[in-house]
Amino acid sequence: MNKPGTVHLIKLCVGAERVEDLLTWQRNPRAKGPDGLPRHVTRMWPKREDEVLNGGSLYWVFKGVVLCRQPILRLDEVMGGDGIRRCGIVLDPGVIRVTAAPRRPFQGWRYLQPGDAPRDLPAGRETEEALPPTLQTALAEIGVL
């Protein structure tokens, strides 16, 4: 997961309370690129593109807690109806759940250094039913999760 020269992105998953909400949205044709892969379109293009594409993932924050990541496959240029160039972050459709980690609100996306990224959940735990978001937040804040 953490190759030398890699950087990740982190983003709030606005409008979603659970990982399942993200998965439901990504099944929607509006959330997919022309190739059928999920993508997130954002206004800003990462200046550290080479590092992001060197094994980086997009870490998703739900209600103040990082809960999962998706490997970034590529960055596509997307032209909006307004003629503005945007970045389509093309994602692996497989979601990898991570240990819950609290994260304060922020706008847009941010870079996330590999050493600061939450660890992937151990094999077998990724299918466990998630705790309620408020409980996950409280446990993550005191370092239990």
C-alpha positions, 0 to 999 in steps of 0.5 A: 500500500505504501510505496516510496514516492506515494501520496494519498488523497483524503476527502469528505464523503458529503451526503453519506453516513456509511460506507454503504451509502458511498457504494450505493452512489457509485453504482449510479451511472452518474457516478461513473466515467465512460468506462463504467468505473467510479470517479469523483470529479473535482475542481482542482487537479493534484499538482503531485499527480505522479505521487498520487498515481504511484499507488495512491488511494482516496481515503473517504471521511464519513461524519468525521471518521475515515472509514475506507479507501479506494485505490486511484487508477488514473486522473482524467480530464473532464470538461464541465458544461461551463467549459472549465477543466476538472479532474476526474479521479478514477477509482478502483470499484473495490472499497478497502475498509480501514481502521476508523480514524477521526478527521476534522472537517475541511473543504475539497481534498487534501494530500495524505502522507502514507505514514498518516494514513489509517491501516487497512482492517485485518482480513475478515474484519472488512465485512463486519457490520459498522458501528453507528457513526457517532460511536465510531467517532467517539471511540476513534477520538479516544484511540480505541479504534 
